């Protein structure tokens, strides 16, 4: 799939889809990714990456905390 040159923050929201909050394991994965890249908290790109990860499962070696 070709990469788009338009940054994600300038693209319109997809129609017909509802936002779904990240699961605890997805949030932890986004936090870990941000920390690995020297950021204090996850940015949009980290959250977008985490949203594509499976929900409720271990992501990148992180177990879901209950």
C-alpha positions in Angstrom: 0.0 0.0 0.0 1.5 3.4 -0.9 2.3 5.8 1.9 0.2 9.0 2.0 2.1 12.3 2.1 -0.7 14.0 4.0 0.0 13.9 7.8 -2.7 12.2 9.9 -3.6 15.3 11.8 -4.6 17.0 8.5 -6.8 14.2 7.2 -10.6 14.3 7.9 -12.1 11.7 10.2 -13.3 8.5 8.6 -17.0 8.6 7.9 -19.3 5.9 9.4 -16.8 4.8 12.1 -17.1 5.5 15.8 -14.1 6.2 18.0 -13.3 3.3 20.3 -11.1 4.0 23.3 -7.8 2.1 23.7 -7.8 -0.9 25.9 -5.5 -0.9 29.0 -3.0 -3.1 27.1 -3.0 -0.8 24.1 -2.5 2.2 26.3 0.5 0.5 28.0 1.9 -0.4 24.6 1.6 3.3 23.4 3.3 4.5 26.6 6.1 2.0 26.2 6.7 3.0 22.6 6.7 6.7 23.5 9.2 6.0 26.3 11.5 4.0 24.0 11.6 7.0 21.6 12.4 9.5 24.4 8.9 11.1 24.8 7.3 11.7 28.2 3.8 10.6 26.9 2.4 9.0 23.8 1.5 11.2 20.8 -1.0 10.7 18.0 1.2 8.4 16.1 1.9 6.1 19.1 -1.9 5.9 19.8 -2.6 5.2 16.1 0.0 2.4 16.2 -1.5 1.0 19.4 -5.0 1.0 18.1 -4.0 -1.4 15.4 -2.7 -3.9 18.0 -5.0 -6.6 19.2 -7.3 -5.6 22.1 -7.1 -7.3 25.5 -4.0 -9.4 24.6 -0.3 -9.1 25.4 1.2 -6.4 23.2 4.9 -6.2 22.8 5.5 -8.1 26.0 3.1 -6.1 28.1 0.4 -8.0 30.0 -3.0 -6.3 30.5 -3.4 -4.9 34.0 -6.8 -5.4 35.6 
